Amino acid sequence: LEEQCFKCALTGEELTPDNCVLDHILPLAQGGHHIKSNAQLVCSAVNRAKGQMREDEFIKLCFKVTENARNKSL
């Protein structure tokens, strides 16, 4: 937590004992390992949304969602 300044690695939101979970950057289901360099702390809601996606896949999906929402509001 201190290394991440108590912030979610993906959203920058404040992490608390109630919302903080361990995330595997490359999920174990996709061949990732349970090692420090493949782990980060994120908000539980972000972890649920990310599911078994790699971090880069999840970020790409988030950009698509944001772009679609922006286009709908125009």
N, C-alpha and C positions, 0 to 999 in steps of 0.2 A: 504494500500500500504506500509506504513512504517513497519508494522508487518512482511510483506513478503520481506522487503528490496528492494521493487520495482522490484521483480523478479516473473515470472510466477511460480505458485505452482507446475506445472508438468514438465516444461522444463528448468526452471532456466533462461529463456531469460528475458531481460530487458522489463519491462512494461512501456508503455507510454499512454497518454490519447487517442491516436489513436488505440492502439491494446489491451487495457485492458478491460476485461469483467468479470462479476460475473458468477461463475460456482457453481452449487450445486453438492457436492460430491456424494450424493445419490439423483438423480434427483427427482423433484417433482412428475413426472409421475410414479415413482416407489415407492412412499410413503415417499419421503424425505420432510423435512420441511424447510421453509424459515427462518432459524435461523443461527446465526453466526457460530456455531459449524459445520454446514453443508454447509458452504460457503467458497469459496476461489477465488482468482483472478487469471485468466489465460489469455494467449494470445487468441485473437479472433479466430485464425486459429485452435488452439487446441480445443477450445470450439465447433467449427463447426464439427471437426472430432469426438469428443467425443459424440456429440449428446445426446441421452437419456440413454447412458450407465452409469453404476456405474463406479466410478474411478477405482476399481480393474479390472473390465471387460475391460476398455479402456487400462490400462497398460498391461494386458495380450495380447490384440490384438496388441499393439505396439511391444511387444517382438516377437510375431509371424511374423510380418512384417519384423522386423530387422533380424531375423533368416533366413527367406526366402531370403531376399536380400543378406545376407552374403553367403548363399549356392549357389546362382546364380552367384556370383562373383568368386567363387573358380574354 
